[in-house]
């Protein structure tokens, strides 16, 4: 009888409103309201472009969604994606991703089950987390969330030791990168893994040279050694080093991941649940990766709603590897995530399993203006951030 009552409620449910909220430091939260009083949470954050994404969500996409049954998640995804003659790209897919997350949250809450239960059930009882280390040259807000590696909260950490660089660099610059990694490696026991993020700053030639110099440190992976779009270069770098290569944060939907996965250009795929198309799309990408012996470690330098969405996928996905995060939701959530020995337990709560602290969120609201750092070389030319 309870299940029948919930399904009856769902049959009557309609989407009534899409509400976006700009939240410091650079996030965009989404609430999808229904006439049943159930509100779904999503995070269509796109760093530096949240105002544009918010406009798409609250205008064109809202016009297509208001009045629809939120249970029809795949249909609504296809309506927004295939119903648009021009599709793809970070703004479009970030808006789509946040909406899709919120629809899953609604469905889980209406049925009284966590999202992972709707995706096939859990395959693990806890999820390995990795944090950012307060030692990187990111030049952005990550330093505000970075952790001291001596705290010992996690079993793996990541940082970016690569500054703004030219196409080919001097031995002095490469030595500085190597020394940064060496100093951190010497601080921790070998049971703690270290990963480095090149952040797409290096050319294929420079990335290959740096990877060879970093071999001695037994790194967990090198992330984004080159910019997305050059699969041959990525595969060439992967074949030149024993260090696993990770990439994918700037790829959108399974179609952009296809070549990277089929060519086995990475050992670890890193789709971002707030950019790649959402929860189900992340799961589809993971399924593609699994048949090619590739693991997934979702990219997530965003807020707690995006993290909650990633954890739902991690709970039910066999080839899930580890979860990146910056914030555990302190302040933003009524009950923030609490790691135990570097892992988070699988939530049993319905939907995404989180509840916003609306008073705190209101105190963190702002106009959505945030600009990513712009790196320049000594000659004044723009280089990769």
Buried (B, 14 or more C-beta within 10 A) or exposed (E): EEEEEBEEBBEEBBBBBBBBBBBEBBBBBBBBBBEBEBBBBBBBBBBBBBBBBBBBBBEBBBEBBBEBBBBEBEEBBEBBBEEBEEBBEBBBBBBBBBBBBBBBBBBBBBBEBBBBBBBEEBBBEBBBBBBBBBBBBBBBBBEEBBBEBEEEBBBBBBBBBBBBBBEEBEEEBBEBBBEBBBEBBEBBEEEBBBBBBBBBBBBBBBBBBBBEBBEEBEBBBBBBBBBBEBBEBBBBBBEBBEBBBBBBBBBBBBEBBBBBBEBBBBBBBBBBBBBBBBBBBBBBBBBBBBEBEBBBBBBBBBBBBBBBBBBBBBBBBEBBBBBBBBBBBEBBBEEBBEBEEBBBBBBEBBBBBBEBBEEBBEEBEEEBEBEEEEBEEEEEEEBBB
